[in-house]
Amino acid sequence: MAVSEQEKQVALNFKAFETKLNDLIDKYAGKWALLRDGSVVEIFDTARDAHIAAWKIFDDERFSVQEISKAPVDLGFYSYAGNTRSP
């Protein structure tokens, strides 16, 4: 089975998020990071706010959203990948 572009994006973003977590945790614990292409695009108070912003910015829906916490959870492709347009 081929890996989709969204799945690649989510994997890339999660790996990058894990490496940046120590820098983010002190300032943004409990908030939500919007990620794309292995970079943190912006920080939000809620997952919903991050998704709404992402849908406005990225029409191809290749993004992911991750909670900033000491125990990041990789929920895989279906967790916070794009293509879930019900805010």
C-alpha positions as CSV (number, residue, x, y, z in Angstrom):
1,M,0.0,0.0,0.0
2,A,1.4,3.4,-1.0
3,V,1.9,6.1,1.6
4,S,-0.1,9.2,0.9
5,E,1.3,12.7,0.9
6,Q,-0.8,13.5,4.0
7,E,0.7,10.5,5.8
8,K,4.2,11.6,4.8
9,Q,3.4,15.1,6.0
10,V,2.1,13.9,9.4
11,A,5.1,11.6,9.9
12,L,7.6,14.5,9.0
13,N,5.8,16.9,11.3
14,F,5.6,14.6,14.3
15,K,9.4,13.8,14.0
16,A,10.2,17.5,13.8
17,F,7.8,18.2,16.7
18,E,9.5,15.7,18.9
19,T,12.9,17.4,18.3
20,K,11.5,20.9,19.0
21,L,9.4,19.9,22.1
22,N,12.0,20.9,24.7
23,D,12.1,24.4,23.2
24,L,8.3,24.7,23.1
25,I,7.2,23.2,26.4
26,D,8.3,25.9,28.8
27,K,6.6,28.7,26.9
28,Y,3.6,26.9,25.3
29,A,2.7,23.9,27.5
30,G,-1.0,23.0,27.0
31,K,-1.3,24.9,23.7
32,W,-1.5,23.4,20.2
33,A,1.1,23.7,17.4
34,L,0.2,23.9,13.7
35,L,2.9,22.1,11.7
36,R,3.7,21.9,8.0
37,D,6.8,20.6,6.2
38,G,8.5,19.9,9.5
39,S,8.1,23.4,10.9
40,V,5.9,25.0,13.5
41,V,3.8,27.5,11.7
42,E,1.9,29.0,14.6
43,I,0.8,28.2,18.2
44,F,-2.9,28.2,19.3
45,D,-4.9,27.9,22.5
46,T,-7.1,25.1,21.2
47,A,-6.9,22.4,18.6
48,R,-10.1,23.8,17.0
49,D,-8.4,27.2,16.5
50,A,-5.4,25.5,15.0
51,H,-7.5,23.5,12.5
52,I,-9.6,26.5,11.5
53,A,-6.4,28.5,10.8
54,A,-4.8,25.6,8.9
55,W,-7.9,25.2,6.6
56,K,-7.7,28.9,5.7
57,I,-3.9,28.8,5.1
58,F,-3.4,25.4,3.4
59,D,-5.9,24.5,0.8
60,D,-4.2,21.2,0.1
61,E,-4.8,20.2,3.7
62,R,-1.2,18.9,4.2
63,F,-0.7,19.9,7.9
64,S,-0.9,18.5,11.3
65,V,-1.8,19.7,14.8
66,Q,-0.1,18.6,17.9
67,E,-0.7,19.3,21.6
68,I,2.4,20.7,23.3
69,S,2.9,18.5,26.3
70,K,5.7,16.6,28.0
71,A,4.3,13.3,26.6
72,P,3.7,13.8,22.9
73,V,1.4,11.2,21.4
74,D,1.8,10.0,17.9
75,L,-1.8,9.1,17.0
76,G,-0.9,8.5,13.4
77,F,-2.4,9.7,10.2
78,Y,-6.0,9.8,11.3
79,S,-5.4,11.9,14.5
80,Y,-4.9,15.5,13.4
81,A,-4.2,15.2,9.7
82,G,-6.1,17.5,7.4
83,N,-9.3,16.7,5.6
84,T,-11.5,16.9,8.7
85,R,-13.4,20.0,7.9
86,S,-16.0,20.0,10.7
87,P,-14.8,22.6,13.2
